[in-house]
Every structure is written in structure tokens, then in C-alpha cells.
């Protein structure tokens, strides 16, 4: 190295480098960062980064105590890497390196049909194709401090290592020539790729998101992005994707990767693969290729497992593996691991309240820790219970992309009997438990484990990378459930021997049809009316009711001639029907009835009187009271459009302890 060259290495300066074979590379010093760069050599205090003219690649010059102590040259166009370490005199030798130690070399595209044959059926059956507003706001862990941003949206990338530091204008994600809108299939595949990536990184403390605002709000040393686009001319088309290795936490200069694979069989795993490089992972290959495609329906994420049902992190346990690095440990050391989200035994089981609707959980792969998730729920009465349990993508009938092969057992706690079970199976769409059971009352425990459907590495996979999301839905069949509401206006003021109109509504709150029934009426001296109180002679037929259907029923009830004056209460109660378990709501709340004596007339009433008992005055036109009073313990109920109480020479008094009720309405006089 030339003496004092360090003083001439300022931002914007041009440097010419000589490579073996009489080759020269020219570059411009673009950036100075503290600490070491891609080579990660210990003791480096500063890294100066050059972008190369006319070719893809970078040069990093490493300084310690102000002196150059190393250099890394990456020529991506030629897939060549060179590294040198310099002594105190500035002497060193460039040694050729494997380029895939520093970036993703020639990541392939699928060699089979580009559009999976099952995609259209998946969309038609169950899998979502979200609207754009939803697609732009997907998040896997909103509270996580780290962010992996899947950028589908097009834009301009500036001030990065790519394209010799020049801006790159890139299109939005697309599977056809139209890059301005998204088809139903495109929206489905964008969602699926996010879901696959979110599951691959589920054990780790990172939010996989499609939301640009989340990425923008995250510190540069806590974020990376993968741009999914059709734009590749600046790099060279024909590759599946590219990213630099071990760059998470270094900022935005190296923090962008690219995904050019664009269909459901390859998009999700490409995003996870390139992000895996950013976390520090190398390739999983074999003696014949750098990218292990897998076997059966399994493949390693850091290989090229396009179209495999199960794509998982690996530590090189498959036959002829070329890389035994511990993927899960490396990612955990970079991002941290999320805590277990459920109990691991019946004694520590996480309680569930029915119904359970698509509760998501996570089984950590064995490569991080052994994880069993246990939940418990109680049935207060015998009933029909429907279970839907499995990996979320499997429940949506997706044929690829999950990381979890699941085993499940539902156990009756008292007897220890297994009442339902799910055995691991392939493909993921078959690894689901959908079953309706007739269960006795009591406690039930649900055990969930990650278990390979085939642990033979020649045809299946072991438990190292087997883990991921599951979904639980538990619906208890209620059966018919009739509930009654009284619709009459309270209080009702009547005389002994008169009829009152009881208007009631009966609704079937259950989830099965309710057969026809009978509505009965009960009278009590308190507001707590039950079928044990005095029953009226009248009944009303209640028709058969489907779930959530209401019948409004009106019934005149004739009061006895000798019914005592005073306050009474009446409720309507529907008889239970076959299959009805919940009967606590079969009776309505009580309607207050005031049994009194009095006058009801279509003409005006002018009254002078002392009211000392339960009495009423009702008129279609008016009621006038003068020289009158309601004495202690007396109750007077007036109902008329116009009411005049007292005058200058005809006073009206209401004594303490009495009741006066005035309702401005036209009464229903017999």
C-alpha cells in the first residue's frame, strides 16, 4: 500500500485496484462507517466503502487505529471475491475467497412450471386475496423492535451498495406486464409470500410487514427490506434474488435485498432465503450444487426448495449436506427469540373460553427448544363440540409454504382418554383436524406438538426446524335456546276481572332449530316471577323457530274477579323444547300490574274525592281534580291527554307516603 494513503481516502475520491490476471477495478469512496464491515474482522475501528464503476460489487477498506489493515473486494459480475490483510508496513496478499461468504450467488429460478397448478383452486376455495389496503398493512408482530419489510410497491432506491450507488427505479411486484395494478392471483400470492415469511421468522423477535410506514419509523440498525419487483436490468436478469450476508444491524447501505422469483411456488421462500442471508446465513447445498432443492415434500430454506410443502431452517442433517451451520442459532443471536405463548403440561395448561375462534399459537422448533403447547377448556353440560386445528396455511388448503408438521390430541382430563387426535401428515392441507364430537361435561386438555410426518431423512425430515404457527377453533354446539322478553308497557293499571294484553317475544338464541312450544303466564306478588308462582289459565302456541328467529306473540289475560287491590307482577315463560340445555332465560322479566278501582270514560272526568287506596282515573279527553287529595298509603293513577290538578278555590293535595302517577295518553277504555 502507498504510504499515507489513509489521508487520501475521503468520500468522493476515486481508487483504482489491481487484481490477479492484470485486471483493474475502479471505484468511488461512497461511505465511511464505524466498526467492521462484511468481513467482520475483529479489532477493526472503521470501514471505508467504495462502489465499483460499471459493475455490481463493492470494496471495503478496513482501518485499525487510523491505518489500513485489510481489504475486501467483491466483483459480483464475475462472481469473484478477494480479501487481504495488511501488516504494519502496508504489505499484504490478495487471496481469493468464496463469494457466497458475502452475498447470494446466482440464486436460481424454478425449473418447473412458473405458475403452480393449484393456485386458482386455492383462491376459489379458501385462501384470501386481500384488498390493497389490507395488503399494505400486514404485520406479524407489531410490537417487535426489529423489522423485515417486504416491499411490493415500487419506488426509487438510492444511496445503497447496489448499482454502483446510483438510484434504481423499480416497478411494483407483478406476474405479468401490467405493473400498475394487481390481479386476484397476484394479491393472493403476495399475501401467501408474506404469510410464509412470517411463519419462517415466527420464533424470532422481528415484525414481518408490508407496511412502508412501519419500515420508515424503525431505526436503520433495526431493519432490512426485500424488494419484490420485476426490475432486474440494472443487475442482470435470470436470477431469483440477491442479498448481502450478515448485514442486519449495519444500516441501510447493505440492508436491501431483492426477490425476482414471483410465483406462489417460489416467492415466499425467496424472500425468507434472501432475508436469511441478511441475518448471517450461508447456502444449504450438496456435493453437486450450491442450492439443495430438497427431497419428497421437504427442502431447506437456504437451498432452493421451490414448490415444497415444507420449507424449514436446517443444520445440514439431510443426505450429502454441504453446510452444517446452525441456522436457528444464528438467527436467534441476531434477532432474539420470542417467549413461549402457552403452558407445556396439563398442570400449567393455558385456559380457553368457548367459543375459540382462530386462536393463533406458535410451536418453537426443536433446534431452539423442545416445545409442547397445552390448552384446557371446560364444558358445564354435555354437548356437541366442533374442533378445527392445524397450521393456518393448511386450514386454508394451501399446498406449500408451512414450516410445521403438527400432532394434536384432545384428552378428557378425568379419565385420561384421548377423544380426538391429529397425526402428522403431508401435504399441509391434510395436516388438519376438523371433527365434531359429542362430549360429556368436564375438563378437556388439548396437547399440540411439532412432530415430523416422516422422520427418515432419506424421504422426510427431523425435528430440528419443525415448528411454526397453528390455529385453534373450538365451537360448542348450543342446541336450541329459547329466550322470552315481555314487550308490554309497565305498569299496567286495571280493575279486578279485566283483561290485560301481554305482548311477548320469543327468540331462538341457539344454533339448532327449536321445535314448537307453549308460552305460559305466571303472576306473583314480587318482581321475581318463576313457573312456581300462580299460573294463568291462558296459554299461547309458540311456532318452531330456526336459530336467531323471533316470534312476537300477543295474549289477553283475564284477571280474577277477587284479585286483591295492589301491586302484582306477571311474566311469560316458554316451555323448554327437546334438546334445550340452557333454560335460565325461558322466562321474561316481570311486568308490573296495578290492580285498582276507578273510572274510565270517553268523556271528560271532573272529580272531587279523597283517594286512600289503589284507584285510577282514565279519560279520552281530560281529567280535572279539585278539592281532592291522595292520602298516606293511597295511590292514584291518571291517564288522559289533558290533566288539571287543583285550582285557586279547589285545591288538590298529595300527602307524604302516597303515590300519584300521571300518563299523558289516550287510555284503552273497555
C-alpha positions in Angstrom: 0.0 0.0 0.0 1.2 3.5 -0.7 2.4 5.4 2.3 -0.1 7.7 4.0 -2.9 6.5 1.6 -5.3 6.7 4.5 -5.2 10.5 4.3 -6.3 10.4 0.7 -9.3 8.1 1.2 -12.0 10.7 1.6 -15.6 10.4 0.5 -15.9 11.0 -3.3 -12.3 10.0 -4.0 -11.6 7.5 -6.9 -9.5 4.5 -6.3 -8.0 2.0 -8.8 -7.4 -1.5 -7.7 -5.2 -4.2 -9.4 -6.5 -7.8 -9.4 -4.8 -11.0 -10.4 -4.8 -11.6 -14.2 -3.9 -7.9 -14.9 -7.4 -6.8 -14.2 -8.2 -3.4 -12.8 -11.3 -2.1 -10.9 -12.1 1.5 -10.4 -14.4 2.7 -7.6 -15.5 5.8 -5.7 -15.4 6.0 -2.0 -19.1 6.3 -1.0 -19.4 5.7 2.7 -17.5 5.6 6.0 -19.0 3.5 8.8 -17.7 2.7 12.3 -16.6 -0.8 13.1 -16.1 -3.8 10.7 -18.0 -4.5 7.5 -18.8 -7.6 5.6 -15.6 -9.4 6.5 -16.4 -9.0 10.2 -12.7 -9.0 11.2 -12.1 -8.3 14.9 -10.5 -5.1 16.1 -11.5 -3.0 13.0 -12.4 0.5 14.1 -13.6 1.9 10.7 -14.7 0.7 7.3 -14.5 2.8 4.1 -16.7 1.5 1.3 -16.2 2.0 -2.4 -18.8 1.4 -5.1 -17.4 0.0 -8.3 -17.7 1.7 -11.7 -19.8 -0.1 -14.3 -20.1 -3.4 -12.4 -22.0 -4.7 -9.5 -19.9 -5.1 -6.3 -18.2 -3.3 -3.6 -14.8 -2.7 -2.0 -14.4 -2.4 1.8 -11.1 -1.0 3.3 -10.6 -1.7 7.0 -8.7 0.6 9.3 -7.4 0.0 12.8 -6.0 3.0 14.8 -6.1 5.0 11.6 -4.1 2.5 9.5 -5.3 0.2 6.7 -5.3 -3.3 8.0 -7.5 -5.2 5.5 -9.5 -5.1 2.3 -12.4 -7.0 0.8 -13.2 -6.8 -3.0 -16.5 -8.2 -4.3 -16.9 -8.4 -8.1 -20.5 -9.6 -8.4 -20.4 -9.5 -12.2 -17.6 -12.1 -12.3 -18.6 -13.8 -9.0 -15.2 -13.2 -7.6 -14.2 -12.2 -4.1 -10.7 -11.3 -2.8 -9.6 -10.5 0.7 -6.3 -9.1 2.0 -4.8 -8.5 5.5 -2.0 -5.8 5.7 0.8 -5.7 8.1 2.3 -2.6 9.8 4.4 -1.9 6.7 1.3 -2.0 4.5 2.1 -5.3 2.8 -0.4 -7.9 2.2 -1.6 -10.5 -0.4 -5.0 -10.6 -2.0 -6.4 -14.1 -1.5 -9.4 -15.4 -3.5 -12.5 -16.2 -1.4 -15.7 -18.0 -2.0 -18.1 -15.1 -3.0 -21.1 -16.8 -1.3 -19.5 -16.0 2.0 -20.6 -12.4 1.4 -23.6 -12.4 -1.0 -26.1 -14.7 -2.6 -24.5 -16.0 -5.7 -26.7 -16.8 -8.7 -29.9 -17.7 -6.7 -31.9 -19.8 -9.1 -35.4 -19.5 -10.6 -37.7 -22.6 -10.5 -37.0 -25.1 -13.3 -40.6 -26.3 -13.4 -43.8 -24.6 -14.4 -43.8 -21.0 -13.2 -47.4 -20.8 -12.1 -48.5 -23.5 -9.6 -51.4 -25.6 -11.0 -53.2 -25.4 -7.6 -53.2 -21.6 -7.3 -56.6 -20.9 -8.9 -58.3 -23.7 -6.9 -56.7 -22.4 -3.7 -58.1 -18.9 -4.3 -61.5 -20.2 -5.2 -61.8 -22.4 -2.1 -60.4 -20.8 1.0 -57.2 -18.8 0.7 -57.5 -15.0 0.8 -56.7 -12.5 -1.9 -56.8 -9.3 0.3 -57.7 -5.9 -1.0 -54.8 -3.5 -1.4 -55.4 -1.5 1.8 -55.1 -4.8 3.7 -52.0 -5.9 1.8 -50.2 -2.7 2.5 -50.7 -3.1 6.3 -49.8 -6.7 7.0 -47.7 -7.2 10.2 -46.7 -10.4 12.0 -45.6 -8.9 15.3 -46.4 -5.2 15.7 -44.6 -4.9 19.0 -41.3 -6.3 17.9 -38.3 -3.9 17.7 -36.9 -5.4 14.6 -38.5 -5.2 11.1 -38.3 -7.2 7.9 -40.1 -5.2 5.3 -41.5 -6.9 2.2 -41.6 -4.1 -0.4 -44.1 -4.9 -3.1 -44.9 -1.3 -4.0 -42.3 0.1 -6.4 -40.2 3.2 -6.0 -36.7 4.5 -6.2 -33.8 3.1 -4.1 -30.9 5.5 -3.5 -27.6 5.6 -1.5 -27.0 1.9 -1.3 -24.4 -0.6 -2.4 -26.4 -1.6 -5.4 -26.0 -0.2 -8.9 -22.6 1.4 -8.1 -24.5 3.7 -5.7 -26.7 5.1 -8.4 -30.5 5.4 -7.9 -32.6 2.4 -9.0 -36.2 3.0 -10.2 -38.0 -0.3 -9.7 -41.5 -1.5 -10.5 -44.1 -2.8 -8.2 -44.4 -6.6 -7.8 -46.1 -8.2 -10.8 -46.6 -11.5 -12.5 -47.4 -10.0 -15.9 -46.6 -6.9 -18.0 -49.1 -4.8 -16.0 -47.1 -3.3 -13.1 -49.8 -0.7 -12.3 -52.4 -2.9 -10.8 -52.7 -6.3 -9.0 -54.8 -9.2 -10.2 -56.6 -11.5 -7.8 -53.9 -14.2 -8.2 -51.2 -11.6 -7.6 -52.8 -10.3 -4.4 -53.2 -13.9 -3.2 -49.5 -14.7 -3.9 -48.4 -11.5 -2.3 -50.4 -12.4 0.8 -49.1 -16.0 0.8 -45.5 -15.0 0.5 -45.9 -12.7 3.5 -47.6 -15.5 5.5 -44.8 -17.9 4.6 -42.1 -15.5 5.6 -43.9 -14.5 8.8 -44.0 -18.2 9.8 -40.4 -18.8 8.9 -39.4 -15.9 11.3 -42.2 -16.6 13.8 -39.8 -17.8 16.6 -37.8 -14.6 16.4 -38.2 -11.1 17.7 -39.0 -9.5 14.3 -42.1 -8.0 12.6 -42.5 -9.2 9.1 -44.5 -6.4 7.4 -45.7 -4.9 4.1 -46.3 -1.5 5.7 -43.9 1.2 4.4 -44.6 3.5 7.3 -43.5 0.8 9.8 -40.2 0.4 8.0 -39.7 4.2 7.8 -40.3 4.5 11.5 -37.9 1.8 12.5 -34.2 2.8 13.2 -31.9 1.8 10.3 -29.9 -0.6 12.5 -33.1 -2.5 13.4 -34.5 -3.0 9.8 -33.9 -4.7 6.5 -36.0 -4.9 3.4 -36.6 -7.3 0.5 -37.8 -5.6 -2.7 -40.1 -7.9 -4.8 -40.1 -6.4 -8.3 -39.8 -7.1 -12.0 -36.9 -4.7 -12.4 -33.6 -6.6 -12.8 -31.8 -4.9 -15.8 -29.5 -2.9 -13.5 -28.2 -6.2 -12.0 -28.7 -8.8 -14.7 -31.9 -10.8 -15.2 -32.3 -14.5 -14.9 -31.7 -14.8 -11.1 -34.2 -15.5 -8.4 -32.9 -12.9 -5.9 -29.8 -11.5 -4.2 -28.7 -10.0 -0.8 -25.6 -9.4 1.2 -24.7 -11.6 4.1 -24.7 -10.7 7.8 -25.8 -7.1 7.3 -28.7 -6.8 9.8 -27.9 -4.1 12.2 -25.4 -2.3 9.9 -27.9 0.2 8.5 -29.5 0.8 5.1 -26.4 0.8 2.8 -26.3 -3.0 2.7 -29.8 -3.5 4.2 -31.8 -4.1 1.0 -32.2 -7.5 -0.8 -34.1 -8.4 -3.9 -36.6 -11.0 -4.9 -37.3 -11.6 -8.6 -38.9 -15.0 -8.3 -42.6 -14.1 -8.5 -45.0 -17.0 -8.3 -46.5 -18.9 -5.3 -44.1 -21.8 -5.6 -41.0 -19.6 -5.1 -41.8 -16.0 -3.9 -42.2 -16.7 -0.2 -39.2 -18.9 0.1 -37.1 -16.5 -1.9 -37.9 -13.6 0.5 -37.1 -15.8 3.5 -33.9 -17.0 1.8 -32.6 -13.6 1.0 -33.5 -12.3 4.4 -31.7 -15.3 5.9 -28.6 -14.1 4.2 -29.1 -10.7 5.8 -29.3 -12.4 9.2 -25.9 -14.1 8.5 -26.8 -17.5 6.9 -25.0 -19.2 4.1 -26.3 -21.6 1.5 -27.5 -25.1 2.0 -26.2 -27.3 -0.9 -24.8 -30.7 -1.6 -21.7 -32.1 -3.4 -23.3 -31.3 -6.8 -25.0 -27.9 -6.3 -24.9 -24.9 -4.1 -28.7 -24.9 -3.7 -30.2 -28.1 -2.2 -33.7 -28.4 -3.7 -34.8 -31.0 -1.1 -36.5 -34.3 -1.3 -40.0 -35.6 -1.1 -42.0 -32.6 0.0 -39.3 -31.0 2.2 -36.5 -28.6 1.4 -34.1 -26.2 3.3 -34.9 -22.5 3.1 -31.3 -21.6 2.4 -31.3 -24.0 -0.6 -33.8 -23.8 -3.4 -36.9 -25.7 -2.2 -39.3 -24.3 -4.8 -42.8 -25.8 -4.5 -42.0 -28.0 -1.5 -44.9 -28.4 1.0 -42.5 -27.9 4.0 -39.6 -25.4 3.9 -37.6 -25.2 7.1 -34.4 -23.9 8.6 -31.6 -26.5 8.6 -28.3 -27.5 10.2 -27.3 -29.9 7.4 -28.9 -33.2 8.5 -30.1 -34.2 5.1 -28.0 -36.6 3.0 -24.9 -35.1 1.3 -25.4 -31.7 3.0 -22.6 -29.2 2.3 -23.3 -26.8 5.2 -23.8 -27.8 8.9 -24.2 -24.3 10.2 -27.0 -23.9 12.8 -29.5 -21.6 11.1 -31.8 -21.2 14.1 -29.0 -20.3 16.5 -27.5 -17.7 14.1 -30.9 -16.0 13.6 -31.6 -16.1 17.3 -28.3 -14.5 18.1 -29.1 -11.7 15.6 -32.8 -11.1 16.4 -33.6 -12.7 19.8 -36.3 -15.3 20.4 -40.0 -14.7 21.4 -41.2 -16.3 24.6 -43.3 -19.5 24.7 -47.0 -18.5 24.5 -48.7 -21.5 26.2 -48.4 -23.9 29.0 -46.4 -27.1 28.4 -48.3 -29.6 30.6 -51.8 -30.2 31.9 -50.8 -28.7 35.2 -49.8 -25.4 33.5 -52.3 -25.5 30.6 -53.5 -22.2 29.2 -57.3 -21.9 29.8 -59.6 -21.3 26.9 -63.1 -19.8 27.0 -65.5 -21.2 24.4 -66.1 -20.4 21.6 -62.5 -20.2 20.4 -62.2 -18.5 17.0 -58.9 -18.9 15.1 -56.6 -18.6 18.1 -53.0 -18.5 16.7 -50.1 -20.0 18.6 -46.5 -20.9 17.9 -44.6 -24.2 18.4 -40.9 -23.4 18.6 -38.7 -25.9 16.6 -36.6 -28.3 18.4 -33.5 -26.5 17.2 -34.4 -23.7 19.6 -36.0 -25.7 22.4 -38.4 -28.6 22.9 -41.9 -27.1 22.9 -45.3 -28.6 23.7 -48.3 -26.3 24.0 -51.2 -27.4 26.2 -54.6 -25.7 26.5 -57.7 -26.5 28.6 -61.4 -25.8 28.5 -64.4 -26.9 30.5 -67.9 -28.0 29.4 -70.5 -27.2 32.0 -73.0 -29.6 30.4 -72.8 -32.4 27.8 -72.9 -31.1 24.2 -71.6 -31.2 20.7 -68.2 -29.6 20.1 -66.6 -28.9 16.8 -62.7 -28.7 16.5 -60.7 -27.0 13.7 -57.0 -27.3 14.4 -54.0 -27.2 12.2 -51.3 -25.0 10.6 -53.1 -21.8 9.3 -51.9 -22.4 5.7 -53.1 -26.0 5.9 -56.5 -25.0 7.1 -56.7 -22.6 4.1 -55.9 -25.6 1.9 -52.6 -24.1 0.7 -50.3 -26.8 -0.6 -46.9 -25.3 0.3 -45.0 -22.9 2.5 -45.7 -24.1 6.0 -42.9 -24.9 8.5 -44.9 -27.0 10.9 -45.9 -30.7 10.8 -48.4 -30.9 13.7 -49.6 -33.6 16.1 -52.6 -32.9 18.3 -54.6 -34.7 21.0 -57.7 -33.8 22.9 -57.8 -35.6 26.2 -60.6 -35.9 28.8 -58.8 -34.8 31.9 -60.7 -37.0 34.4 -60.1 -40.3 32.6 -57.1 -39.6 30.5 -58.9 -40.9 27.4 -57.9 -39.4 24.0 -61.2 -38.3 22.5 -59.7 -36.8 19.3 -56.3 -36.8 17.6 -54.4 -35.5 14.6 -51.5 -37.4 13.2 -48.8 -35.5 11.3 -49.3 -35.8 7.5 -48.3 -34.4 4.1 -49.3 -32.1 2.4 -50.2 -29.4 4.9 -53.8 -29.3 3.7 -54.2 -32.8 5.1 -52.5 -32.0 8.4 -55.7 -30.6 9.9 -58.2 -31.8 12.5 -61.8 -30.9 11.6 -64.2 -33.0 13.7 -67.5 -32.7 15.6 -67.6 -34.6 18.9 -70.3 -35.5 21.5 -68.6 -34.7 24.8 -69.6 -35.2 28.4 -69.4 -32.4 30.8 -66.0 -31.8 32.3 -62.5 -30.6 31.6 -60.6 -31.3 28.4 -56.9 -30.7 27.7 -55.5 -30.1 24.2 -51.9 -31.1 23.5 -50.0 -29.7 20.5 -46.6 -30.9 19.4 -44.3 -30.4 16.4 -43.8 -34.0 15.0 -42.5 -34.8 11.6 -44.8 -36.9 9.4 -41.7 -38.8 8.3 -38.5 -38.6 10.4 -36.4 -40.6 7.9 -34.0 -38.0 6.3 -33.9 -40.0 3.1 -37.6 -39.2 2.5 -38.7 -36.8 5.2 -37.2 -34.5 7.9 -36.3 -34.5 11.5 -37.5 -32.1 14.3 -34.7 -29.5 14.2 -36.5 -27.0 12.0 -40.0 -28.3 12.5 -42.1 -25.6 14.1 -44.4 -22.7 13.3 -47.9 -21.3 13.6 -51.0 -23.3 14.4 -54.7 -22.2 14.6 -57.3 -23.4 17.1 -61.1 -23.0 16.7 -63.5 -24.7 19.1 -67.2 -24.2 18.8 -69.7 -25.7 21.3 -73.0 -26.6 19.7 -75.5 -24.8 21.9 -78.6 -26.6 20.5 -81.9 -24.8 20.7 -82.1 -22.0 23.2 -85.4 -20.2 23.7 -85.5 -16.8 25.4 -88.5 -14.7 26.3 -88.9 -10.9 26.5 -92.0 -9.1 27.7 -92.9 -6.2 25.5 -95.9 -4.8 27.5 -95.6 -1.3 28.9 -95.2 -1.4 32.7 -97.1 -0.7 34.9 -100.4 -1.8 33.6 -103.3 -0.4 35.7 -106.5 -2.5 35.6 -109.5 -3.5 37.7 -110.2 -7.0 39.1 -111.9 -9.2 36.5 -110.5 -7.2 33.5 -108.2 -8.5 30.8 -104.7 -7.2 30.1 -102.8 -7.7 26.9 -99.4 -9.4 27.3 -97.1 -8.9 24.3 -94.1 -11.2 24.3 -91.2 -12.0 22.0 -89.7 -15.5 21.9 -86.3 -15.9 20.2 -84.2 -18.9 19.5 -80.7 -17.9 20.6 -79.3 -21.3 19.8 -77.6 -22.8 16.8 -80.2 -25.6 16.1 -83.9 -25.4 15.2 -86.3 -25.2 18.2 -89.5 -27.3 17.9 -92.9 -25.8 18.7 -93.6 -24.9 22.3 -96.1 -23.3 24.6 -96.0 -19.9 26.3 -97.4 -19.7 29.8 -98.1 -16.8 32.1 -97.4 -16.6 35.8 -98.4 -14.0 38.4 -96.6 -13.2 41.7 -96.6 -10.6 44.5 -93.0 -9.7 43.8 -90.9 -9.0 40.7 -89.2 -12.3 40.9 -91.6 -14.4 38.9 -91.0 -18.1 38.3 -93.0 -21.1 37.0 -93.6 -22.0 40.7 -95.9 -19.0 41.0 -99.7 -18.8 40.2 -100.3 -19.8 36.6 -102.9 -18.0 34.5 -105.4 -20.2 32.6 -104.4 -18.8 29.2 -101.5 -20.2 27.0 -100.1 -19.2 23.6 -98.7 -21.5 20.9 -95.1 -20.8 20.0 -94.2 -21.9 16.5 -91.0 -23.8 15.6 -88.1 -21.4 15.4 -84.9 -21.6 13.4 -81.8 -20.2 15.0 -81.9 -16.4 15.6 -85.5 -16.1 14.6 -88.1 -14.3 16.8 -91.8 -14.7 17.2 -93.9 -11.9 18.6 -97.0 -13.2 20.5 -100.0 -11.3 22.0 -102.3 -12.8 24.5 -105.2 -11.3 26.6 -105.0 -12.5 30.2 -108.2 -12.3 32.3 -107.6 -11.4 35.9 -109.7 -13.0 38.6 -112.7 -11.0 40.0 -111.4 -11.4 43.5 -107.8 -10.4 42.7 -106.7 -8.2 45.6 -106.0 -4.5 45.0 -102.3 -3.6 44.9 -99.2 -4.4 43.1 -98.7 -7.6 41.2 -96.2 -8.9 38.6 -96.6 -11.1 35.6 -94.1 -12.9 33.4 -94.3 -15.1 30.3 -92.4 -18.3 30.3 -91.8 -20.6 27.3 -91.7 -24.4 27.8 -88.3 -26.0 27.1 -88.1 -27.9 23.8 -86.3 -31.1 23.0 -82.5 -30.7 23.1 -82.6 -27.4 25.0 -80.0 -27.3 27.8 -79.9 -23.6 28.7 -83.3 -22.8 30.3 -82.4 -20.0 32.5 -83.7 -17.4 30.0 -87.0 -19.1 29.2 -88.9 -16.6 31.4 -89.2 -12.9 30.7 -88.6 -10.1 33.1 -91.8 -9.3 35.1 -94.4 -6.7 34.0 -95.8 -4.7 36.9 -99.6 -4.8 37.2 -101.5 -2.3 39.4 -104.9 -3.7 40.4 -107.1 -0.8 41.3 -110.7 0.5 41.2 -111.8 3.6 39.3 -113.4 5.2 36.2 -112.5 5.0 32.5 -114.6 7.2 30.2 -114.5 8.6 26.7 -115.8 11.9 28.1 -114.2 14.4 30.4 -113.9 13.5 34.1 -114.3 16.2 36.8 -113.7 14.7 40.2 -113.7 15.8 43.8 -112.6 13.0 46.1 -110.3 11.6 48.7 -108.1 8.7 47.4 -107.0 6.4 50.1 -106.5 3.0 48.3 -105.4 1.8 44.8 -107.5 3.9 42.3 -107.4 5.2 38.8 -108.9 7.9 36.6 -108.9 7.5 32.8 -110.4 9.7 30.1 -110.1 10.1 26.4 -110.4 13.9 26.7 -109.5 15.3 30.2 -109.3 14.7 33.9 -109.8 17.6 36.3 -109.3 17.2 40.1 -110.4 19.9 42.6 -111.0 19.8 46.3 -109.3 16.4 46.3 -106.4 14.7 47.9 -104.3 11.4 47.9 -103.8 10.3 51.5 -101.0 8.4 53.0 -100.8 4.9 51.5 -103.2 5.9 48.8 -102.1 5.5 45.1 -103.8 7.3 42.2 -103.1 6.6 38.5 -104.3 9.1 35.9 -104.2 8.5 32.2 -105.6 11.2 29.8 -104.4 13.6 27.1 -105.1 16.6 29.4 -104.9 16.7 33.2 -105.7 19.6 35.6 -104.8 19.2 39.2 -106.4 21.8 41.6 -107.4 25.4 41.1 -107.4 28.6 43.2 -110.6 27.8 45.0 -110.4 24.0 44.6 -107.1 22.7 45.8 -105.5 19.3 45.2 -103.2 17.7 47.9 -100.8 14.8 47.8 -99.9 13.6 51.3 -96.5 12.2 52.3 -96.3 8.5 51.7 -98.8 8.5 48.8 -98.3 7.8 45.1 -99.5 10.0 42.2 -98.9 8.8 38.6 -99.9 10.8 35.6 -99.6 9.5 32.0 -100.4 11.8 29.1 -102.0 9.4 26.6 -105.4 8.2 25.5 -106.4 5.2 27.6 -107.9 1.9 26.3 -111.3 2.0 28.0 -113.5 -1.1 27.8 
